[in-house]
Amino acid sequence: MEFSIGELARRSGYAVQTVRYYEQNGLMPAPARTAGGQRRYDETQLRQLLFIRHARDLGFEVDAIRSLLRLAAHPDAPCNSVDAIARDHLAAITHKIARLSALRQEVTRMIEQCRRGRIAECRVIDALLSDRQTKASQRSRGIKKIGPSRKRDESRP
């Protein structure tokens, strides 16, 4: 069964522009075209697009998905490379969760310090202004910000 780009987009849950983007960036192969130049897709390309969609839903980056698609084309090969990509992605997720947790703690602290008074006395505004001034001062002195959960090793240059 063949269908148009519009039908492929509808079946996959993507916009037509996204399908074209994936074609332009090598995630999807160039489709067959009719004599009139219309793109024509089949079930194989739909499955590939659904693979991409699921990988994107899991947060994989486009380059990782490209590699996974390349590896998936060789079903008899060992899956060490696939596992390595998944482990790298899991490590990135873990890092993001740690950063978000630290951000949640900081925003919670700011809110808890609020006295529910006027904006002029707002602890949230004070904290944001103070942090902005601290960062500007650090930038002017060449100090790089270290994530909220990491401490700077003062022995390193």
Beta strands, then each sheet from edge to edge (+ up, - down):
strand 1: 32-33
strand 2: 39-40
sheet 1: 1+ 2-
end
